[in-house]
Amino acid sequence: MSERILFDESAALAKVGRRIKTLVEFSGVPKDTLGEVTRADKSGEGYTLAIQWELPEHCEKPLVDWFTRGEYERYLEEL
């Protein structure tokens, strides 16, 4: 599966508010870290999702990462 597969609008908007956890460690986010889908934004021909991570050391400024559909399906699990 290509990492660059994007969400369509309805699928992306349906994910907003969902709780997730990461299945892998990346960019300072440990494996099994919890987060929430906070936004869906247009990106070229589709949509990507913003995940805000629950990291105590980032309490002043939340850490947010953006995911394509391919990345979301490969690296994250919905709770």
mmCIF file of the N, C-alpha and C atoms, coordinates in Angstrom:
data_MODEL
# 
_entry.id   MODEL 
# 
loop_
_atom_site.group_PDB 
_atom_site.id 
_atom_site.type_symbol 
_atom_site.label_atom_id 
_atom_site.label_alt_id 
_atom_site.label_comp_id 
_atom_site.label_asym_id 
_atom_site.label_entity_id 
_atom_site.label_seq_id 
_atom_site.pdbx_PDB_ins_code 
_atom_site.Cartn_x 
_atom_site.Cartn_y 
_atom_site.Cartn_z 
_atom_site.occupancy 
_atom_site.B_iso_or_equiv 
_atom_site.pdbx_formal_charge 
_atom_site.auth_seq_id 
_atom_site.auth_comp_id 
_atom_site.auth_asym_id 
_atom_site.auth_atom_id 
_atom_site.pdbx_PDB_model_num 
ATOM 1   N N  . MET A 1 1  ? 0.843   -1.191 0.000  1.00 0.00 ? 1  MET A N  1 
ATOM 2   C CA . MET A 1 1  ? 0.000   0.000  0.000  1.00 0.00 ? 1  MET A CA 1 
ATOM 3   C C  . MET A 1 1  ? 0.884   1.250  0.000  1.00 0.00 ? 1  MET A C  1 
ATOM 4   N N  . SER A 1 2  ? 0.563   2.173  -0.820 1.00 0.00 ? 2  SER A N  1 
ATOM 5   C CA . SER A 1 2  ? 1.325   3.412  -0.897 1.00 0.00 ? 2  SER A CA 1 
ATOM 6   C C  . SER A 1 2  ? 1.031   4.310  0.299  1.00 0.00 ? 2  SER A C  1 
ATOM 7   N N  . GLU A 1 3  ? 2.066   4.920  0.846  1.00 0.00 ? 3  GLU A N  1 
ATOM 8   C CA . GLU A 1 3  ? 1.911   5.852  1.967  1.00 0.00 ? 3  GLU A CA 1 
ATOM 9   C C  . GLU A 1 3  ? 1.171   7.114  1.535  1.00 0.00 ? 3  GLU A C  1 
ATOM 10  N N  . ARG A 1 4  ? 1.180   7.421  0.233  1.00 0.00 ? 4  ARG A N  1 
ATOM 11  C CA . ARG A 1 4  ? 0.591   8.666  -0.256 1.00 0.00 ? 4  ARG A CA 1 
ATOM 12  C C  . ARG A 1 4  ? -0.896  8.538  -0.583 1.00 0.00 ? 4  ARG A C  1 
ATOM 13  N N  . ILE A 1 5  ? -1.519  7.424  -0.258 1.00 0.00 ? 5  ILE A N  1 
ATOM 14  C CA . ILE A 1 5  ? -2.962  7.299  -0.457 1.00 0.00 ? 5  ILE A CA 1 
ATOM 15  C C  . ILE A 1 5  ? -3.637  8.249  0.524  1.00 0.00 ? 5  ILE A C  1 
ATOM 16  N N  . LEU A 1 6  ? -4.521  9.086  0.003  1.00 0.00 ? 6  LEU A N  1 
ATOM 17  C CA . LEU A 1 6  ? -5.192  10.095 0.823  1.00 0.00 ? 6  LEU A CA 1 
ATOM 18  C C  . LEU A 1 6  ? -6.629  9.671  1.116  1.00 0.00 ? 6  LEU A C  1 
ATOM 19  N N  . PHE A 1 7  ? -7.225  10.305 2.114  1.00 0.00 ? 7  PHE A N  1 
ATOM 20  C CA . PHE A 1 7  ? -8.635  10.099 2.433  1.00 0.00 ? 7  PHE A CA 1 
ATOM 21  C C  . PHE A 1 7  ? -9.500  10.883 1.466  1.00 0.00 ? 7  PHE A C  1 
ATOM 22  N N  . ASP A 1 8  ? -10.723 10.392 1.207  1.00 0.00 ? 8  ASP A N  1 
ATOM 23  C CA . ASP A 1 8  ? -11.686 11.257 0.542  1.00 0.00 ? 8  ASP A CA 1 
ATOM 24  C C  . ASP A 1 8  ? -12.337 12.104 1.636  1.00 0.00 ? 8  ASP A C  1 
ATOM 25  N N  . GLU A 1 9  ? -13.080 13.131 1.258  1.00 0.00 ? 9  GLU A N  1 
ATOM 26  C CA . GLU A 1 9  ? -13.600 14.089 2.232  1.00 0.00 ? 9  GLU A CA 1 
ATOM 27  C C  . GLU A 1 9  ? -14.471 13.433 3.300  1.00 0.00 ? 9  GLU A C  1 
ATOM 28  N N  . SER A 1 10 ? -15.420 12.605 2.904  1.00 0.00 ? 10 SER A N  1 
ATOM 29  C CA . SER A 1 10 ? -16.345 12.022 3.892  1.00 0.00 ? 10 SER A CA 1 
ATOM 30  C C  . SER A 1 10 ? -15.616 11.079 4.852  1.00 0.00 ? 10 SER A C  1 
ATOM 31  N N  . ALA A 1 11 ? -14.683 10.282 4.354  1.00 0.00 ? 11 ALA A N  1 
ATOM 32  C CA . ALA A 1 11 ? -13.925 9.376  5.226  1.00 0.00 ? 11 ALA A CA 1 
ATOM 33  C C  . ALA A 1 11 ? -13.062 10.163 6.207  1.00 0.00 ? 11 ALA A C  1 
ATOM 34  N N  . ALA A 1 12 ? -12.437 11.237 5.734  1.00 0.00 ? 12 ALA A N  1 
ATOM 35  C CA . ALA A 1 12 ? -11.588 12.056 6.605  1.00 0.00 ? 12 ALA A CA 1 
ATOM 36  C C  . ALA A 1 12 ? -12.410 12.719 7.704  1.00 0.00 ? 12 ALA A C  1 
ATOM 37  N N  . LEU A 1 13 ? -13.526 13.318 7.330  1.00 0.00 ? 13 LEU A N  1 
ATOM 38  C CA . LEU A 1 13 ? -14.356 14.009 8.329  1.00 0.00 ? 13 LEU A CA 1 
ATOM 39  C C  . LEU A 1 13 ? -14.940 13.028 9.341  1.00 0.00 ? 13 LEU A C  1 
ATOM 40  N N  . ALA A 1 14 ? -15.193 11.789 8.935  1.00 0.00 ? 14 ALA A N  1 
ATOM 41  C CA . ALA A 1 14 ? -15.724 10.773 9.849  1.00 0.00 ? 14 ALA A CA 1 
ATOM 42  C C  . ALA A 1 14 ? -14.697 10.365 10.907 1.00 0.00 ? 14 ALA A C  1 
ATOM 43  N N  . LYS A 1 15 ? -13.417 10.595 10.650 1.00 0.00 ? 15 LYS A N  1 
ATOM 44  C CA . LYS A 1 15 ? -12.357 10.221 11.599 1.00 0.00 ? 15 LYS A CA 1 
ATOM 45  C C  . LYS A 1 15 ? -12.127 11.280 12.682 1.00 0.00 ? 15 LYS A C  1 
ATOM 46  N N  . VAL A 1 16 ? -12.545 12.517 12.434 1.00 0.00 ? 16 VAL A N  1 
ATOM 47  C CA . VAL A 1 16 ? -12.322 13.594 13.407 1.00 0.00 ? 16 VAL A CA 1 
ATOM 48  C C  . VAL A 1 16 ? -13.005 13.232 14.729 1.00 0.00 ? 16 VAL A C  1 
ATOM 49  N N  . GLY A 1 17 ? -12.224 13.329 15.809 1.00 0.00 ? 17 GLY A N  1 
ATOM 50  C CA . GLY A 1 17 ? -12.719 13.008 17.146 1.00 0.00 ? 17 GLY A CA 1 
ATOM 51  C C  . GLY A 1 17 ? -12.409 11.587 17.584 1.00 0.00 ? 17 GLY A C  1 
ATOM 52  N N  . ARG A 1 18 ? -11.927 10.762 16.676 1.00 0.00 ? 18 ARG A N  1 
ATOM 53  C CA . ARG A 1 18 ? -11.605 9.372  17.023 1.00 0.00 ? 18 ARG A CA 1 
ATOM 54  C C  . ARG A 1 18 ? -10.330 9.310  17.859 1.00 0.00 ? 18 ARG A C  1 
ATOM 55  N N  . ARG A 1 19 ? -10.322 8.368  18.797 1.00 0.00 ? 19 ARG A N  1 
ATOM 56  C CA . ARG A 1 19 ? -9.144  8.120  19.628 1.00 0.00 ? 19 ARG A CA 1 
ATOM 57  C C  . ARG A 1 19 ? -8.316  7.047  18.937 1.00 0.00 ? 19 ARG A C  1 
ATOM 58  N N  . ILE A 1 20 ? -7.008  7.212  18.979 1.00 0.00 ? 20 ILE A N  1 
ATOM 59  C CA . ILE A 1 20 ? -6.104  6.273  18.321 1.00 0.00 ? 20 ILE A CA 1 
ATOM 60  C C  . ILE A 1 20 ? -4.884  6.028  19.212 1.00 0.00 ? 20 ILE A C  1 
ATOM 61  N N  . LYS A 1 21 ? -4.105  5.008  18.838 1.00 0.00 ? 21 LYS A N  1 
ATOM 62  C CA . LYS A 1 21 ? -2.775  4.820  19.430 1.00 0.00 ? 21 LYS A CA 1 
ATOM 63  C C  . LYS A 1 21 ? -1.839  4.435  18.303 1.00 0.00 ? 21 LYS A C  1 
ATOM 64  N N  . THR A 1 22 ? -0.563  4.768  18.491 1.00 0.00 ? 22 THR A N  1 
ATOM 65  C CA . THR A 1 22 ? 0.423   4.441  17.475 1.00 0.00 ? 22 THR A CA 1 
ATOM 66  C C  . THR A 1 22 ? 0.940   3.024  17.687 1.00 0.00 ? 22 THR A C  1 
ATOM 67  N N  . LEU A 1 23 ? 1.149   2.327  16.591 1.00 0.00 ? 23 LEU A N  1 
ATOM 68  C CA . LEU A 1 23 ? 1.666   0.956  16.629 1.00 0.00 ? 23 LEU A CA 1 
ATOM 69  C C  . LEU A 1 23 ? 3.181   0.912  16.529 1.00 0.00 ? 23 LEU A C  1 
ATOM 70  N N  . VAL A 1 24 ? 3.799   2.055  16.214 1.00 0.00 ? 24 VAL A N  1 
ATOM 71  C CA . VAL A 1 24 ? 5.250   2.141  16.065 1.00 0.00 ? 24 VAL A CA 1 
ATOM 72  C C  . VAL A 1 24 ? 5.746   3.429  16.710 1.00 0.00 ? 24 VAL A C  1 
ATOM 73  N N  . GLU A 1 25 ? 7.044   3.487  16.998 1.00 0.00 ? 25 GLU A N  1 
ATOM 74  C CA . GLU A 1 25 ? 7.677   4.706  17.512 1.00 0.00 ? 25 GLU A CA 1 
ATOM 75  C C  . GLU A 1 25 ? 8.131   5.555  16.331 1.00 0.00 ? 25 GLU A C  1 
ATOM 76  N N  . PHE A 1 26 ? 7.938   6.875  16.408 1.00 0.00 ? 26 PHE A N  1 
ATOM 77  C CA . PHE A 1 26 ? 8.417   7.781  15.366 1.00 0.00 ? 26 PHE A CA 1 
ATOM 78  C C  . PHE A 1 26 ? 8.445   9.201  15.887 1.00 0.00 ? 26 PHE A C  1 
ATOM 79  N N  . SER A 1 27 ? 9.310   10.020 15.369 1.00 0.00 ? 27 SER A N  1 
ATOM 80  C CA . SER A 1 27 ? 9.371   11.469 15.632 1.00 0.00 ? 27 SER A CA 1 
ATOM 81  C C  . SER A 1 27 ? 9.171   11.842 17.093 1.00 0.00 ? 27 SER A C  1 
ATOM 82  N N  . GLY A 1 28 ? 9.790   11.105 18.011 1.00 0.00 ? 28 GLY A N  1 
ATOM 83  C CA . GLY A 1 28 ? 9.653   11.437 19.421 1.00 0.00 ? 28 GLY A CA 1 
ATOM 84  C C  . GLY A 1 28 ? 8.348   10.974 20.043 1.00 0.00 ? 28 GLY A C  1 
ATOM 85  N N  . VAL A 1 29 ? 7.551   10.208 19.313 1.00 0.00 ? 29 VAL A N  1 
ATOM 86  C CA . VAL A 1 29 ? 6.298   9.661  19.833 1.00 0.00 ? 29 VAL A CA 1 
ATOM 87  C C  . VAL A 1 29 ? 6.527   8.169  20.091 1.00 0.00 ? 29 VAL A C  1 
ATOM 88  N N  . PRO A 1 30 ? 6.507   7.758  21.370 1.00 0.00 ? 30 PRO A N  1 
ATOM 89  C CA . PRO A 1 30 ? 6.732   6.344  21.678 1.00 0.00 ? 30 PRO A CA 1 
ATOM 90  C C  . PRO A 1 30 ? 5.595   5.453  21.179 1.00 0.00 ? 30 PRO A C  1 
ATOM 91  N N  . LYS A 1 31 ? 5.921   4.190  20.889 1.00 0.00 ? 31 LYS A N  1 
ATOM 92  C CA . LYS A 1 31 ? 4.914   3.198  20.522 1.00 0.00 ? 31 LYS A CA 1 
ATOM 93  C C  . LYS A 1 31 ? 3.845   3.150  21.610 1.00 0.00 ? 31 LYS A C  1 
ATOM 94  N N  . ASP A 1 32 ? 2.599   2.922  21.232 1.00 0.00 ? 32 ASP A N  1 
ATOM 95  C CA . ASP A 1 32 ? 1.432   2.819  22.123 1.00 0.00 ? 32 ASP A CA 1 
ATOM 96  C C  . ASP A 1 32 ? 0.980   4.161  22.696 1.00 0.00 ? 32 ASP A C  1 
ATOM 97  N N  . THR A 1 33 ? 1.512   5.276  22.185 1.00 0.00 ? 33 THR A N  1 
ATOM 98  C CA . THR A 1 33 ? 1.056   6.586  22.632 1.00 0.00 ? 33 THR A CA 1 
ATOM 99  C C  . THR A 1 33 ? -0.362  6.825  22.112 1.00 0.00 ? 33 THR A C  1 
ATOM 100 N N  . LEU A 1 34 ? -1.199  7.398  22.970 1.00 0.00 ? 34 LEU A N  1 
ATOM 101 C CA . LEU A 1 34 ? -2.580  7.706  22.598 1.00 0.00 ? 34 LEU A CA 1 
ATOM 102 C C  . LEU A 1 34 ? -2.672  9.094  21.979 1.00 0.00 ? 34 LEU A C  1 
ATOM 103 N N  . GLY A 1 35 ? -3.688  9.279  21.167 1.00 0.00 ? 35 GLY A N  1 
ATOM 104 C CA . GLY A 1 35 ? -3.917  10.574 20.554 1.00 0.00 ? 35 GLY A CA 1 
ATOM 105 C C  . GLY A 1 35 ? -5.345  10.674 20.061 1.00 0.00 ? 35 GLY A C  1 
ATOM 106 N N  . GLU A 1 36 ? -5.639  11.805 19.426 1.00 0.00 ? 36 GLU A N  1 
ATOM 107 C CA . GLU A 1 36 ? -6.978  12.048 18.895 1.00 0.00 ? 36 GLU A CA 1 
ATOM 108 C C  . GLU A 1 36 ? -6.869  12.725 17.539 1.00 0.00 ? 36 GLU A C  1 
ATOM 109 N N  . VAL A 1 37 ? -7.726  12.322 16.630 1.00 0.00 ? 37 VAL A N  1 
ATOM 110 C CA . VAL A 1 37 ? -7.810  12.989 15.332 1.00 0.00 ? 37 VAL A CA 1 
ATOM 111 C C  . VAL A 1 37 ? -8.507  14.327 15.569 1.00 0.00 ? 37 VAL A C  1 
ATOM 112 N N  . THR A 1 38 ? -7.806  15.422 15.308 1.00 0.00 ? 38 THR A N  1 
ATOM 113 C CA . THR A 1 38 ? -8.355  16.744 15.613 1.00 0.00 ? 38 THR A CA 1 
ATOM 114 C C  . THR A 1 38 ? -8.786  17.543 14.391 1.00 0.00 ? 38 THR A C  1 
ATOM 115 N N  . ARG A 1 39 ? -8.256  17.188 13.202 1.00 0.00 ? 39 ARG A N  1 
ATOM 116 C CA . ARG A 1 39 ? -8.590  17.952 11.988 1.00 0.00 ? 39 ARG A CA 1 
ATOM 117 C C  . ARG A 1 39 ? -8.469  17.070 10.761 1.00 0.00 ? 39 ARG A C  1 
ATOM 118 N N  . ALA A 1 40 ? -9.201  17.460 9.744  1.00 0.00 ? 40 ALA A N  1 
ATOM 119 C CA . ALA A 1 40 ? -9.057  16.874 8.404  1.00 0.00 ? 40 ALA A CA 1 
ATOM 120 C C  . ALA A 1 40 ? -8.891  18.047 7.452  1.00 0.00 ? 40 ALA A C  1 
ATOM 121 N N  . ASP A 1 41 ? -7.792  18.071 6.710  1.00 0.00 ? 41 ASP A N  1 
ATOM 122 C CA . ASP A 1 41 ? -7.515  19.176 5.798  1.00 0.00 ? 41 ASP A CA 1 
ATOM 123 C C  . ASP A 1 41 ? -7.280  18.684 4.386  1.00 0.00 ? 41 ASP A C  1 
ATOM 124 N N  . LYS A 1 42 ? -7.695  19.483 3.420  1.00 0.00 ? 42 LYS A N  1 
ATOM 125 C CA . LYS A 1 42 ? -7.486  19.199 2.008  1.00 0.00 ? 42 LYS A CA 1 
ATOM 126 C C  . LYS A 1 42 ? -5.994  19.211 1.721  1.00 0.00 ? 42 LYS A C  1 
ATOM 127 N N  . SER A 1 43 ? -5.535  18.198 0.994  1.00 0.00 ? 43 SER A N  1 
ATOM 128 C CA . SER A 1 43 ? -4.129  18.087 0.628  1.00 0.00 ? 43 SER A CA 1 
ATOM 129 C C  . SER A 1 43 ? -4.059  17.546 -0.793 1.00 0.00 ? 43 SER A C  1 
ATOM 130 N N  . GLY A 1 44 ? -3.931  18.427 -1.742 1.00 0.00 ? 44 GLY A N  1 
ATOM 131 C CA . GLY A 1 44 ? -3.909  17.999 -3.139 1.00 0.00 ? 44 GLY A CA 1 
ATOM 132 C C  . GLY A 1 44 ? -5.249  17.438 -3.557 1.00 0.00 ? 44 GLY A C  1 
ATOM 133 N N  . GLU A 1 45 ? -5.252  16.172 -3.977 1.00 0.00 ? 45 GLU A N  1 
ATOM 134 C CA . GLU A 1 45 ? -6.466  15.519 -4.467 1.00 0.00 ? 45 GLU A CA 1 
ATOM 135 C C  . GLU A 1 45 ? -7.265  14.807 -3.382 1.00 0.00 ? 45 GLU A C  1 
ATOM 136 N N  . GLY A 1 46 ? -6.854  14.936 -2.130 1.00 0.00 ? 46 GLY A N  1 
ATOM 137 C CA . GLY A 1 46 ? -7.560  14.262 -1.044 1.00 0.00 ? 46 GLY A CA 1 
ATOM 138 C C  . GLY A 1 46 ? -7.378  14.995 0.270  1.00 0.00 ? 46 GLY A C  1 
ATOM 139 N N  . TYR A 1 47 ? -7.493  14.243 1.356  1.00 0.00 ? 47 TYR A N  1 
ATOM 140 C CA . TYR A 1 47 ? -7.428  14.819 2.697  1.00 0.00 ? 47 TYR A CA 1 
ATOM 141 C C  . TYR A 1 47 ? -6.417  14.066 3.553  1.00 0.00 ? 47 TYR A C  1 
ATOM 142 N N  . THR A 1 48 ? -5.777  14.793 4.480  1.00 0.00 ? 48 THR A N  1 
ATOM 143 C CA . THR A 1 48 ? -4.920  14.205 5.500  1.00 0.00 ? 48 THR A CA 1 
ATOM 144 C C  . THR A 1 48 ? -5.519  14.528 6.869  1.00 0.00 ? 48 THR A C  1 
ATOM 145 N N  . LEU A 1 49 ? -5.073  13.789 7.890  1.00 0.00 ? 49 LEU A N  1 
ATOM 146 C CA . LEU A 1 49 ? -5.610  13.953 9.236  1.00 0.00 ? 49 LEU A CA 1 
ATOM 147 C C  . LEU A 1 49 ? -4.541  14.428 10.202 1.00 0.00 ? 49 LEU A C  1 
ATOM 148 N N  . ALA A 1 50 ? -4.926  15.322 11.105 1.00 0.00 ? 50 ALA A N  1 
ATOM 149 C CA . ALA A 1 50 ? -4.048  15.778 12.180 1.00 0.00 ? 50 ALA A CA 1 
ATOM 150 C C  . ALA A 1 50 ? -4.324  14.940 13.416 1.00 0.00 ? 50 ALA A C  1 
ATOM 151 N N  . ILE A 1 51 ? -3.253  14.384 13.988 1.00 0.00 ? 51 ILE A N  1 
ATOM 152 C CA . ILE A 1 51 ? -3.339  13.627 15.238 1.00 0.00 ? 51 ILE A CA 1 
ATOM 153 C C  . ILE A 1 51 ? -2.632  14.436 16.312 1.00 0.00 ? 51 ILE A C  1 
ATOM 154 N N  . GLN A 1 52 ? -3.338  14.750 17.392 1.00 0.00 ? 52 GLN A N  1 
ATOM 155 C CA . GLN A 1 52 ? -2.726  15.415 18.545 1.00 0.00 ? 52 GLN A CA 1 
ATOM 156 C C  . GLN A 1 52 ? -2.410  14.342 19.578 1.00 0.00 ? 52 GLN A C  1 
ATOM 157 N N  . TRP A 1 53 ? -1.118  14.235 19.908 1.00 0.00 ? 53 TRP A N  1 
ATOM 158 C CA . TRP A 1 53 ? -0.640  13.198 20.822 1.00 0.00 ? 53 TRP A CA 1 
ATOM 159 C C  . TRP A 1 53 ? -0.782  13.607 22.274 1.00 0.00 ? 53 TRP A C  1 
ATOM 160 N N  . GLU A 1 54 ? -1.014  12.633 23.135 1.00 0.00 ? 54 GLU A N  1 
ATOM 161 C CA . GLU A 1 54 ? -1.085  12.844 24.582 1.00 0.00 ? 54 GLU A CA 1 
ATOM 162 C C  . GLU A 1 54 ? 0.295   12.579 25.176 1.00 0.00 ? 54 GLU A C  1 
ATOM 163 N N  . LEU A 1 55 ? 1.113   13.616 25.166 1.00 0.00 ? 55 LEU A N  1 
ATOM 164 C CA . LEU A 1 55 ? 2.479   13.525 25.684 1.00 0.00 ? 55 LEU A CA 1 
ATOM 165 C C  . LEU A 1 55 ? 2.642   14.546 26.804 1.00 0.00 ? 55 LEU A C  1 
ATOM 166 N N  . PRO A 1 56 ? 2.835   14.090 28.054 1.00 0.00 ? 56 PRO A N  1 
ATOM 167 C CA . PRO A 1 56 ? 2.941   15.012 29.196 1.00 0.00 ? 56 PRO A CA 1 
ATOM 168 C C  . PRO A 1 56 ? 4.027   16.062 29.024 1.00 0.00 ? 56 PRO A C  1 
ATOM 169 N N  . GLU A 1 57 ? 5.155   15.706 28.380 1.00 0.00 ? 57 GLU A N  1 
ATOM 170 C CA . GLU A 1 57 ? 6.246   16.670 28.235 1.00 0.00 ? 57 GLU A CA 1 
ATOM 171 C C  . GLU A 1 57 ? 5.929   17.776 27.227 1.00 0.00 ? 57 GLU A C  1 
ATOM 172 N N  . HIS A 1 58 ? 4.813   17.660 26.505 1.00 0.00 ? 58 HIS A N  1 
ATOM 173 C CA . HIS A 1 58 ? 4.394   18.689 25.547 1.00 0.00 ? 58 HIS A CA 1 
ATOM 174 C C  . HIS A 1 58 ? 3.134   19.412 26.025 1.00 0.00 ? 58 HIS A C  1 
ATOM 175 N N  . CYS A 1 59 ? 2.974   19.547 27.348 1.00 0.00 ? 59 CYS A N  1 
ATOM 176 C CA . CYS A 1 59 ? 1.736   20.119 27.880 1.00 0.00 ? 59 CYS A CA 1 
ATOM 177 C C  . CYS A 1 59 ? 1.573   21.592 27.527 1.00 0.00 ? 59 CYS A C  1 
ATOM 178 N N  . GLU A 1 60 ? 2.658   22.337 27.319 1.00 0.00 ? 60 GLU A N  1 
ATOM 179 C CA . GLU A 1 60 ? 2.540   23.747 26.957 1.00 0.00 ? 60 GLU A CA 1 
ATOM 180 C C  . GLU A 1 60 ? 2.123   23.930 25.501 1.00 0.00 ? 60 GLU A C  1 
ATOM 181 N N  . LYS A 1 61 ? 2.675   23.109 24.638 1.00 0.00 ? 61 LYS A N  1 
ATOM 182 C CA . LYS A 1 61 ? 2.337   23.170 23.212 1.00 0.00 ? 61 LYS A CA 1 
ATOM 183 C C  . LYS A 1 61 ? 2.151   21.742 22.713 1.00 0.00 ? 61 LYS A C  1 
ATOM 184 N N  . PRO A 1 62 ? 0.915   21.363 22.371 1.00 0.00 ? 62 PRO A N  1 
ATOM 185 C CA . PRO A 1 62 ? 0.663   19.974 21.956 1.00 0.00 ? 62 PRO A CA 1 
ATOM 186 C C  . PRO A 1 62 ? 1.448   19.588 20.704 1.00 0.00 ? 62 PRO A C  1 
ATOM 187 N N  . LEU A 1 63 ? 1.836   18.320 20.636 1.00 0.00 ? 63 LEU A N  1 
ATOM 188 C CA . LEU A 1 63 ? 2.503   17.786 19.454 1.00 0.00 ? 63 LEU A CA 1 
ATOM 189 C C  . LEU A 1 63 ? 1.440   17.237 18.518 1.00 0.00 ? 63 LEU A C  1 
ATOM 190 N N  . VAL A 1 64 ? 1.454   17.714 17.278 1.00 0.00 ? 64 VAL A N  1 
ATOM 191 C CA . VAL A 1 64 ? 0.491   17.288 16.263 1.00 0.00 ? 64 VAL A CA 1 
ATOM 192 C C  . VAL A 1 64 ? 1.265   16.790 15.046 1.00 0.00 ? 64 VAL A C  1 
ATOM 193 N N  . ASP A 1 65 ? 0.864   15.631 14.533 1.00 0.00 ? 65 ASP A N  1 
ATOM 194 C CA . ASP A 1 65 ? 1.435   15.077 13.305 1.00 0.00 ? 65 ASP A CA 1 
ATOM 195 C C  . ASP A 1 65 ? 0.313   14.870 12.297 1.00 0.00 ? 65 ASP A C  1 
ATOM 196 N N  . TRP A 1 66 ? 0.672   14.943 11.013 1.00 0.00 ? 66 TRP A N  1 
ATOM 197 C CA . TRP A 1 66 ? -0.288  14.762 9.924  1.00 0.00 ? 66 TRP A CA 1 
ATOM 198 C C  . TRP A 1 66 ? -0.093  13.404 9.275  1.00 0.00 ? 66 TRP A C  1 
ATOM 199 N N  . PHE A 1 67 ? -1.203  12.747 8.927  1.00 0.00 ? 67 PHE A N  1 
ATOM 200 C CA . PHE A 1 67 ? -1.170  11.406 8.359  1.00 0.00 ? 67 PHE A CA 1 
ATOM 201 C C  . PHE A 1 67 ? -2.007  11.292 7.093  1.00 0.00 ? 67 PHE A C  1 
ATOM 202 N N  . THR A 1 68 ? -1.446  10.621 6.111  1.00 0.00 ? 68 THR A N  1 
ATOM 203 C CA . THR A 1 68 ? -2.213  10.227 4.935  1.00 0.00 ? 68 THR A CA 1 
ATOM 204 C C  . THR A 1 68 ? -3.050  9.001  5.321  1.00 0.00 ? 68 THR A C  1 
ATOM 205 N N  . ARG A 1 69 ? -3.940  8.584  4.454  1.00 0.00 ? 69 ARG A N  1 
ATOM 206 C CA . ARG A 1 69 ? -4.715  7.376  4.719  1.00 0.00 ? 69 ARG A CA 1 
ATOM 207 C C  . ARG A 1 69 ? -3.801  6.148  4.802  1.00 0.00 ? 69 ARG A C  1 
ATOM 208 N N  . GLY A 1 70 ? -2.820  6.076  3.911  1.00 0.00 ? 70 GLY A N  1 
ATOM 209 C CA . GLY A 1 70 ? -1.893  4.953  3.940  1.00 0.00 ? 70 GLY A CA 1 
ATOM 210 C C  . GLY A 1 70 ? -1.141  4.859  5.253  1.00 0.00 ? 70 GLY A C  1 
ATOM 211 N N  . GLU A 1 71 ? -0.655  5.989  5.753  1.00 0.00 ? 71 GLU A N  1 
ATOM 212 C CA . GLU A 1 71 ? 0.066   6.012  7.032  1.00 0.00 ? 71 GLU A CA 1 
ATOM 213 C C  . GLU A 1 71 ? -0.866  5.679  8.195  1.00 0.00 ? 71 GLU A C  1 
ATOM 214 N N  . TYR A 1 72 ? -2.063  6.255  8.160  1.00 0.00 ? 72 TYR A N  1 
ATOM 215 C CA . TYR A 1 72 ? -3.054  6.032  9.221  1.00 0.00 ? 72 TYR A CA 1 
ATOM 216 C C  . TYR A 1 72 ? -3.357  4.545  9.353  1.00 0.00 ? 72 TYR A C  1 
ATOM 217 N N  . GLU A 1 73 ? -3.603  3.889  8.227  1.00 0.00 ? 73 GLU A N  1 
ATOM 218 C CA . GLU A 1 73 ? -3.964  2.475  8.243  1.00 0.00 ? 73 GLU A CA 1 
ATOM 219 C C  . GLU A 1 73 ? -2.781  1.577  8.621  1.00 0.00 ? 73 GLU A C  1 
ATOM 220 N N  . ARG A 1 74 ? -1.588  1.997  8.298  1.00 0.00 ? 74 ARG A N  1 
ATOM 221 C CA . ARG A 1 74 ? -0.404  1.166  8.569  1.00 0.00 ? 74 ARG A CA 1 
ATOM 222 C C  . ARG A 1 74 ? 0.148   1.344  9.988  1.00 0.00 ? 74 ARG A C  1 
ATOM 223 N N  . TYR A 1 75 ? 0.150   2.583  10.505 1.00 0.00 ? 75 TYR A N  1 
ATOM 224 C CA . TYR A 1 75 ? 0.854   2.880  11.749 1.00 0.00 ? 75 TYR A CA 1 
ATOM 225 C C  . TYR A 1 75 ? -0.016  3.154  12.955 1.00 0.00 ? 75 TYR A C  1 
ATOM 226 N N  . LEU A 1 76 ? -1.328  3.290  12.757 1.00 0.00 ? 76 LEU A N  1 
ATOM 227 C CA . LEU A 1 76 ? -2.220  3.664  13.874 1.00 0.00 ? 76 LEU A CA 1 
ATOM 228 C C  . LEU A 1 76 ? -3.333  2.637  14.049 1.00 0.00 ? 76 LEU A C  1 
ATOM 229 N N  . GLU A 1 77 ? -3.855  2.601  15.259 1.00 0.00 ? 77 GLU A N  1 
ATOM 230 C CA . GLU A 1 77 ? -4.987  1.723  15.560 1.00 0.00 ? 77 GLU A CA 1 
ATOM 231 C C  . GLU A 1 77 ? -6.079  2.571  16.224 1.00 0.00 ? 77 GLU A C  1 
ATOM 232 N N  . GLU A 1 78 ? -7.304  2.443  15.741 1.00 0.00 ? 78 GLU A N  1 
ATOM 233 C CA . GLU A 1 78 ? -8.416  3.153  16.376 1.00 0.00 ? 78 GLU A CA 1 
ATOM 234 C C  . GLU A 1 78 ? -8.829  2.415  17.638 1.00 0.00 ? 78 GLU A C  1 
ATOM 235 N N  . LEU A 1 79 ? -9.186  3.181  18.638 1.00 0.00 ? 79 LEU A N  1 
ATOM 236 C CA . LEU A 1 79 ? -9.615  2.581  19.921 1.00 0.00 ? 79 LEU A CA 1 
ATOM 237 C C  . LEU A 1 79 ? -11.128 2.575  20.015 1.00 0.00 ? 79 LEU A C  1 
# 
